[in-house]
Amino acid sequence: MMVWTSVWEVFTLLTYSLTNEDTRPLYEQLTDALMRDILSGTLPAGSRLPSKRSLAENLGVSSITVEAAYNRLIDGGLVTSVPRSGYFVEEIPLRELAAGAGGGRTPEKAHGHKGNGFSGVLPARPGAGVASDAEGSGTSPLLDLSGNRAPADRFPFSVWTRLLRSTVNDLGPELLQPSPGGGVYPLREAIAAHLRSFRGMETDPGCIIVGAGTEYLYGLLIQLLGRERIYCLEDPGYRKPAQIYRAAGAECRWAPLDRDGLTVSGLDASGADIAHISPTHHFPTGITMPVSRRLELLRWAAARENRYILEDDYDSEFRLTGRPVPSLKSIDRDGKVIYVNTFSKTLASTVRISYMVLPPELAEEFFRRLQFYSCTVSTFEQYTLAKFIAEGYFEKHLNRMRRYYARLRRELLRQISEGPAADRIRVLERDSGLHFLLQLDTGRSDEALYKALLSQGIRLNPLSSYYLNPSEAPEHTFLLSYSDLSPEDLGRALPVLAGLL
């Protein structure tokens, strides 16, 4: 372990430029500066960082700024806090990946327990509407505890309507022109600014492709990367991409997870070329992948020319404690990460606007081979969303929604802990995303409990339904999504669940 004096000498030699010229908060600037030095090895594993007060005085910032930066590094697995001893740099393998040079030109702007035998195949990440029951009768449950729509009454109708009217007045005939394949440039520019501010990603708008939903973007990626590639998904995980890949003629395989997320050994064993993962908040387990595993995956991708990682950053905006962990894309130096996100969750499920950020070389290839496609999002919506982001309304909306979800989460957890089945329900939560897992004390099988609840108009998906092999899932564990759930809804469901348990 490096002694304190030598660590202090490192800090006196380094100059961190934390200025108001950078539009990001000071603690984000400090986080990025420290992260670069940790990943490059300038601050080696075992190094003790300065105290919050000492570093604050040295940099001329507040202790709160330093504390926020340290907490963010702790969330990302780069730093650990030892009581009464201080903050220490974690052992992070494969530092050289983050220190390597990024490649490529920038395109021009114009371009395990034994399970219970549950065998029903339920929809993976819900949200495309309320699913029918396990027998396929088409009967929708009255209360869906595993759906994840954005609440309709929280959509900023007044602001959106005003901006749409302003867009029509300002642009007029321009709105009737065909949209470029990547989307209109003002929207791509606004998305790039949002990613820089919120996710610490330096992104050229020319590398951003906008489309109507992630499913459409996956289809474009298959054409871009090739149907002959092998695509690997997480098990358990979101099954919709597998349906899309297979429908397009590509082969899908799966790799298991451990406590840190997708295993590289499983990925190697799959023989895949493309890894489709959700490292920030895995669905459905809620796992946040630490930086050490992210770097392992980056090394896997860098080992062969045609390997890529598709980073699904779904739900990252709703980390309810602290700032989001740095994205995999933000530490990629070899142009191996394709970043995908959507506005369907943050605004409304019917706002079918998603986007992907391609590595520069892939972006050039996209515009060379596939720019004949017109963007599938209407120009009216694209320009309106561009205004919504650029004028600060999106950030305000996210802040309001985070406060709303934090209050809702606390109330739902209180109801469960004080409800009629409190002694038979254990909540497994990871402080991020809009769902948590319920571990139930029951003698019923998962399938029997699922069907019994559904017969009373309540849908609650077992975790086993998201596994390729349901018998590998933990027993009696169910997924509760609360994005569009009210305390009254849960209050009606808990007595029914208690009676069945």
N, C-alpha and C positions, 0 to 999 in steps of 0.2 A: 504494500500500500504506500502511495506517495505521501510523504510527510507534509504537514501544513505549510511549512516555510516554502517548500518548492512549489506548492500549488499557488501560493500567494505571488511568487515570482512570475509564474505563468500569467497571472491576471494583470500584473503590472506591465508586462511586455505586450499584452494584447490590447487592442483598442476597439471597443465596441461602439459603433456610431449609432447612438439612439437619439434620433432627432424628430422634430415635428414635421420635417419635410416628407418623411415616410408617413403615409396616412394611417398605418396600423398603430394600435396601442403600443406603448413602450414595452409592456411585458411580452407582447408577441415578438417584437424585434429582439428582445433579450433572449427569449426562448429559442428563436432560430439561430442566433449567434452561438449560444451554448451548445445547441444540438449539432451544429457544424463542427465545432471543436471536439465534441465527444465522439462523433462518428468518424472523424478524420484521425483520431488518436492523439490530438494535441492535448486533450485531457484524458489520460489513460484510465483504464479500469482500476478501481480502488482509490482513485484520487478523492481527497476530501475537498469539497467546494467551500468557498468562503462563507462565513455566516451571512445571513440576510442583511444584517446591519452593516457589516464591513463592505460587502459588495455594493450595497446601496450608496454608501458614502464614497466609495471609489469611483462609481459611475455617475454620481450626482443625480440619482433617482430616489424614489421612496422605497422603504422596506416592503411596502405592499406590492410594488411592481416586481421586486425580486422574488417575493413569496409566490406570486402568481406564476412567474416563470418556472420556479422550482417545482411547483405543484403540477404544472403541465408536463414537465419532464418526468416526474414520478408516474403520471398517468400513462405516459408512453413507454415506460419500462427502461428509461435511460438512466434514471437516478433513483436512489433509495434513501429514505430518511431513517436514521438510527436514533432513537430517543436518547437525549442527553449527550449525543456524540456529534451529530451534524448530518450533512448531506454528502453522499458518496456516489461516484460514478459506477454504474453497474458494469458487469462483464458483458460486453456486446461483441459477439463474434462477427467476423467478416466486415470490419470497419472499412477495408479498402474499397468496398463497393460504393460507399457514400462519397469517398474521396476521388473516385474515378471521374474522368471527363465525360460530360454529356455529349452525345453525338448528334450529327444531323443538321441540315440547314432548315431554316424556318420558311414555310411556304408564304407566298405573297398573300396580301389581304384579299385579292380577288378570288382566291381558291377555298363401464359396462355391467348392466344386470341382465339376467334372463328375462325376456319379455313375456307378454301374455298372449302372443299369437295373433295380435290385431292384424288383420289382413286387408282391411278396407283401404283403398287409395284415395285419400282426401286431397283437395287442392293444396299445393304447397303454399307459399306465402299468399294468404287471402287478400282480397282487395278489389278484385274484378267483379264484385257483386256477391250477393249471398248465395252460397252453394246449396245444392239440393242435398237430401239425406243420403245415407250410405247405400240405400237400395235403389237410388236413382229414380225415385218416384216423382221428382220435381217439386216436392213440397218444401217450401222454404221455412226455416225456423223463425219464430217470432222474435227471438232474441239471440243475436250472434255474438258470442263472447270471444270468438277467435277471428272475427273480421277486422280489417284495419283501414276503413275509409277515413278520410279527413272529415271532421264535423262540418256539415253544411252551414250551420249558423255562425261559424267562425270565419267564413270567407269574407274578405274586405270588399264587399259589393260597392259601397259608395265610392271608394278610391278607385277601384277598377273601372267603374262606369265613367267617372270623370276623366281618367286617363285614356280610355277608349274613345271618348268624345273628342278629347284633345288630339289624339292620334289621327282621327278622321279629318278634323279641321286643318291640321298642320300638313298632312301628307297627301290627302285627296287622291288624285289619279295614281300616285306612286304605289298605293296599296293594291292596285289592280295589276301590277306588273308581276310576272312569275318570280318566285323566290329562288335565289341560288341554291344549289344542292346542299351546301353547308348551313343554310339559314341566312337571314339578313345580317349584315355586319354589325349594326348597332346592338343587336341582341347578343351576338357572340362576344362583342367587346364588353358588354355589361356583365355577362357570365364570367369572363376572365377577371374583371375587377372584383366580382364577388368571391371567386375562388382565391384570389390573392389576399383579400381581407379576412375571409372566414377560414380558409383551409391552408393558408401559407403557401399556395401554389403559384409559381410564376408561369403563366400560361399565355401563349400567343393566341389571339382570337382566330388566327388562320388555321389553328389546329383543332378548333372546336366544330363539331358537327351537330346540328339540331335536328330532331325528328319527333314524330308523333308517337311517343311511348318508347320505352326501352326495348320492347319486342321488335319494333321496326329497326332499331339500331343494331340489335343482335343479327338480324337478317342481313344488314349491310356488312357487318363484320365478317360474316361467313363468306360473303362474296369477296371481300377484301383479303382475308387471310387464307381462304381456300377450303373447299369441302373435303379435301383429302386429309386435312388435319384431324388430330384426335383431341377432343375437348374434354377436360376433366372438371367435374363439379364436386362440391363438398357433400359429404354424407355424415349426418343428416343435413338437409338444406332445401333450398328453393328449387322446385322441380320444373318450373315453366321453361327455363332456358334449354333444358334437355329436350323438351318437346319441340322447341324451335329448331335446335341444331339437327335433330333427327329428321324433322320434316323437310329440312333443306338438304338432306343427304349426308350429313356429317356424322361421325361416330362419337358417342359419348361414353365416358367412363367416370367412375367415382373414386374418391380417396377419403379415408377416414379422418376424423378430427381427434385431437387430444385437448388438454386444458388450454393450450396456446393457439388452437385453431388447426387449419389444414396441415397435415404432416408432410414433410418433404419426402420421407421414405415412401409414403403412400402415393404421392404424386409421381415419384420415380417408377414405382411398381406399375402404375397405370399406363406408362408409356406415352403420356399425353404431350402435346405440343403447346396447348393453351390451357392455362389454369384460370377458372372462373371462380372468384372468391369474394367474400364480403368481410374484410378484415376489421373494419371499425366497429361494427355491431352485427355479429353473425346471426342470421335467422335460421333456426328458431332458438338456438342455445343462448344467445346474448353474449358470446365470447368476444372480447376485444383482443385482437392479436398484438402481442408485444413487439417492440422494434427488433429484438433478436430474431424472432421467427420471420418477420418481414424481410430482413436482410438475407436470411437463408433462402427465402423464395426468390429474391432478386438474383442471388448467385445461381440458383437453379435455372432461371430464365436466361442469364448471361452466358451459361455454359454452351448453348447452341444458338445458332443464328436465327432460326425460325421459331423460337419459343417466345411466347408473350404471356403476360398476366392481365386478365380483365378484372379490374377492381370495381366492384359494385359498391358504391358509397351510400347506398340506401339507408335512410334513417339517421345519418350522421349529424344532421342539424338538431336532433333532439336528444343530445347527451345532456342530462339534467343536472349533473354536478361537474363543474369545471369546464374547460374548453375541450373540443374534440381532439383526440389523439391525431398527430400528424398523419396525413394520408400516405399510402404506399407510393403514390405518384410523386409526392413532394420529395422523396428521398431516392427516387430512381435516377441514376446517372448514365444509364446505358440505353435509354429509349425503349424499355421493355414493358412499360405499364400503360394500359388503355384504361382511362378513368371514365366511369359511367355514373350518371345521377339523373334525377327526375324532379320535376316540380309537382308531380301528381300527389305526393305525400304532404308537401309543405303548403300547398295552396288548396287543391281539391282533386279528387280522383278523376274528375271529368276534364281537368286541365291537362290534356295529353301533350305535354311539352317535356321532352327529355333531351339530354345531350351527352356526347362523349368527347373526351379530349384524347386525341391521337398523338403518339410520338411523331416528331417532325417528318421522319422518312415515310411513315405510314400515311400521314396527312398528304404529303406530296403524291403518293401513289393513289390515294383516294381521289384527289382532284384530277389526276391523270386518267384514271380508268373509269371512275363512277360519277363524275360531276354532271353527267347527262341527267341524273335523277333530280327532280324538283323537290324542294323541301316539302314534307308532308304536313307542316303546320301552316295555317293561314297567315298571311302577312299581317292581318289585323291583330291577331293574337301575339305575333312575334314582336311587332313594334310596341304594342301596349305593355308586354312583359318587360321589354327593354327599358321603357320609361319607369315602370314599377321598381325595377332594380336600381337603375341609375339615379333616381331621385330619392333613394333611401327608404322607400316604403316596404320593400321586401325585408330589409334588416329589422325594421320596426315590427313587421308582422311576425317574423321569427321570434323576436324577443317576447312579444305578447303571447305567442303560442307556447313558448317554453315555460313562461310563468303559469299559464293556464294548465298545461299538462303536469307541471310539478304539483300544483294544488290538487288537481284531480287524482294524481297518483297517491298523494298522502291520504286523501279521503278514502280511496278504495282500499288501501292497505289497512287503514283504521277499521273500516267495515269488516274486512276479513278477520282481523285480529280480535274483534269484539263480537263477531257474528255467531250464529247458532252452530257453526261447524269449526270454530276456531281451533279446537284441540285436535282436529283431524285434517287441517290444511297447513302445509308449510310453504311459504312463499320463497321462491328462488329468484333473486333479482340481481342485476349487475349495474344499476344506476345509469343506464342509457337505453335509448330506444323507447318504443311505446308498447312494449309487452313484457310480461314476466311469466315465469313458469310456476305452476302449482303442483306440489307433491301431495297426493291425497292418501290418506290412511283408509283403505277400503279392501274388502275381500272380493269385490267384483273385478272382473277383467276390464281392461281398457275398452275393449269393444262393447262389452255389456253396458258399461257406464255411459259410454258415448251414445249408444242407441236408447238407453233409458232416458237420458236428458233430452235427446232429440224428440222422443215421443211426447215430451212435455213442452216442446217449442223452444228448447235451448240448445244451441250448438256450442260445444267446447271440444276442441280437437286434442287428441292425445299426441304427445311428442313422438310416439312410435310411428305415427302416420307420415312423418317426414323422413323416416329412415328407409334406405333401400332394403335392408333386412330388419323388419320391425322387432324381431326377437333380440336385437342388440341394444334396443332402447331401454333406458331406466324405466322400471315399472311405475305405473300409476302417476305419471307426470303429464300434466296437461298445459296447454298454452292459452293464456288469457291476454288478449290484446285490448287496450283501453282507449285507442285513439278516438273512437266514436261511441264510447260507452259512458253513460251517466251514472252517478251514484244511485239514482232511483232504479236503473236497470239492474245493477248488481244487487241492490237490496231486494229485488224480486227474485233473483236467481239463487241467492245464497240459501234461503230456506228449502228450496227444491233440492239443491245439491246436498244439503245437510240430511234431508230425508233419505236420499238415495245412498249416502255413505253409511 
